Amino acid sequence: MEIKKSWREKIKVSLYGDKPDVCPDSGEERRITVNSSRIDAVIAIAFGVSRTVAQEWIFQGKVRRDGLVVSKPDTEVQPDDMISCRGQGRLKLLQCTQTRKERTAWQIVLFRSQRR
């Protein structure tokens, strides 16, 4: 830990090495099914928009995965990823399973933006 000074106030600064733990009870837990684990498919189903709109968000730089801007719609997502869409909200991917019809089922926690 390192103490820095900003004007007259002392600030305590520390680095956090792990991903922050998000409480599932503060969001809406749900199950979604998609054809693939591409980020555009997952955010389209989670936020209830078309895949084209999800791709536009990605190209506009509005989508982040674990804090890093996503630039390609075909980026594969993994369990424990935190995806945020500016102006829409965030979603935490919990676990992934296969359905009987060969689709991918994701258990997610959806945090809606308050500004909508």
Long-range contacts (C-beta under 8 A, 24 or more apart in sequence): 19-66, 19-80, 19-82, 22-82, 22-92, 22-109, 22-111, 24-92, 24-94, 24-109, 26-111, 27-90, 27-92, 27-109, 27-110, 27-111, 28-109, 28-110, 28-111, 28-112, 29-94, 29-107, 29-108, 29-109, 29-110, 30-107, 30-108, 30-109, 30-110, 31-105, 31-106, 31-107, 31-108, 32-105, 32-106, 32-108, 33-99, 33-103, 33-104, 33-105, 33-106, 34-103, 34-104, 34-106, 35-103, 35-104, 36-104, 37-76, 37-77, 37-78, 37-96, 37-104, 37-106, 38-73, 38-74, 38-75, 38-76, 38-77, 39-63, 39-65, 39-70, 39-73, 39-74, 39-75, 39-76, 39-77, 39-83, 40-73, 40-74, 42-77, 42-83, 42-91, 42-93, 42-106, 43-83, 43-85, 43-91, 46-91, 46-108, 46-110, 47-85, 47-88, 47-89, 57-85, 57-86, 57-88, 62-86, 62-87, 87-113, 87-115, 87-116, 88-112, 88-113, 88-116, 89-113, 89-116
